[in-house]
């Protein structure tokens, strides 16, 4: 059950990060009715912008990309399933290009990025996945024409460039990434938005009765952030309440001041404020101050009763 909660978090997280830089299609269906890819990303931002804003994740998305994140270590069957879905997507793209009858148009086939917290040596060797020097540690590429790589999150270097991928790790790797996220400046464009996703993840995990040790540790790590968020919301509510109270006080003071002006004008003109004249005050106060002041000075008692008594 919790695996699906984490899967949804990963999809929402990648969609949140990638949407400003291109078209994101989460849970994109492929030819088979029973299979769908997690996230299909088609960039519209420059590679420089993507790498600058999202580090290694942005580098993965410099061209069309399929992201398949896994909460638990990926197994061979799951890798084969990802490859099958990616090949079906590519076949669909090539088929559509042929229908357009534009042989000279370049076809952008998406690259498949399988994101897993860990991967055994036997799995990597079994798929002939190898490291490439210019990508650093943790990114293993399958044979060229498969256009696929396995990103082993726990092997990524602990640098700011890998933060947005390490967020999807587990245990200490994810907790350290959360620490780095929390330490970002308050005005960072992603800090608050990603923390909101973690708050939602915590709520979803809290309603589940069968949490494993990793999820319990994650909830404990998120608890201080959740308390901080509640305190911020409470403080904002207090400030809003104060502002509303001030505004209401000002409004009430203005209304009481206007009523006092009307009462004094009536007393000054007619010598006393009897019940008949008092009954007119609410109707008189429906007019702007400059208008009711002029009428009170000009109209006689009978004219005031005739004009405002029916109201």
Number of C-alpha atoms within 10 A of each C-alpha: 10 16 11 10 15 20 18 17 19 23 18 16 18 24 19 15 18 20 15 13 20 17 15 21 17 19 14 14 15 18 12 9 7 7 15 17 19 21 22 25 24 21 21 15 15 14 16 12 14 23 17 13 17 21 19 21 20 26 18 21 26 22 19 18 23 29 24 22 25 20 20 16 16 20 13 14 9 14 16 12 13 23 18 14 21 28 18 15 22 18 14 14 15 14 11 11 15 11 9 9 9 10 10 6 9 8 12 13 18 22 22 23 24 22 25 23 24 20 21 12 9 10 14 16 11 10 16 12 18 16 15 12 8 6 12 12 16 20 22 22 21 18 13 8 6 13 17 22 22 25 23 23 25 22 16 20 14 13 12 14 19 18 24 23 25 27 21 26 25 22 14 13 20 21 19 18 23 23 14 15 20 15 10 13 11 10 8 10 11 18 16 17 13 21 18 15 16 20 17 14 19 21 13 14 20 14 9 11 9 12 15 9 10 12 18 15 15 20 21 13 17 20 14 11 18 20 11 12 16 12 12 12 12 12 12 12 12 12 12 12 12 12 12 12 12 12 12 12 12 12 12 12 12 12 13 11 12 17 16 13 15 21 16 15 15 20 14 12 13 13 10 13 16 11 8 10 18 13 15 18 17 13 14 22 16 10 11 10 14 8 12 18 17 10 13 17 12 11 12 13 14 9 13 16 16 11 14 15 16 8 11
